[in-house]
Amino acid sequence: MHHRRMDILYLLIPLSVVLAIAIGAAFWWAVRNDQFEDMEGPAHRLLLDDDDRVAASAPPDKAAKAEAAEQPSGAGATGSDGGRRPGPPRH
């Protein structure tokens, strides 16, 4: 009876070695392909205001219209920050 319980080790030990090699290979690939190069950039891009990117990519006349649309109509109507949420620091 004891021998039958040990048979599973003949499967589990090679399987765990193969899994460890696969994880090591995936990590090696990620390091070699600069996956860990810029860890903060994607987080900052996620928080950037979409309006800024649209205005920057639009032609100059459309960019001016987009900026005019962002301006509050009345003084103090949207608060002291002009209705804009604070974003990440810009470099």
N, C-alpha and C positions, 0 to 999 in steps of 0.2 A: 504494500500500500504506500509506503514512504517513497518508493521509486517513482510512482506515477505522479506525485505532487512535484517532484523535481524536474519532470520532463518539460514543464512550461518554461523553465530557465533556458532551455536550448532554443526557444523562440524569442524570449524577451531580451536576453543579453545581446544577440546580434542585431535585433531590431533597435535597441537603444543606441548601439554603436553607429548604425546607419543614420539614425535620426540626429545624433550629435555631429556626424560628419556633414549632413545636409545643412544644419544650422550654422556650422562653422563656414561652410562654402557660401551661404547666403550673406553672412556678415562680411566675409572677405570681399565678395562682389560689391557690397554696398560701400565699403571703405575705398576700394579701388576706383569706383565710379563717382566719387565725391558726393555721396548721399548725405554725409554729415558735415558738409562744408559750411552751409549757411543755415544755422538752426533758428535764427530769429527773423529772417526775412519773410517767410511765409506767414508768420503770426502778425507782423506789421502790415503786410499787404491785405490780410483779411480784415483788419480794422480800418484801413483807409476808406475815406468817403468815396463812394462811386461817382458822385457828382464831379469831383475833382478830375477823375480819369476821363469822364465824358467831355468835360470842358477842355481838357488838354488835347484830346484827340480830334476835337471838332475844328472846322475851319474858323478863322478869326471872327467872322460875323455871327456865327452860331455860338461861339464861346462867349461873346459879349451879351447875347440874348440869354444864355444860361446863367451868367453872373447877375444880370438884371433881374431874372426871375427868382434868384436866391435872396435878394434884398428884401427885408421886411417892409411892409407898406406903411406902417405907422411907427413913430419913434417909441420904443419901449414896449411895443405890442407883443413881442415874443420873448421878452426878457433881456437881460443885460448882455447875453452872449450872442444875440442876433439869431437865435433859434438853432444854432449849430452845436452839436455835441463835441466835446474835446476828443481829439484823436491822439494817436501816438506821436511822439516827438519826431519832427522832420529834420533830416540832416542835410 
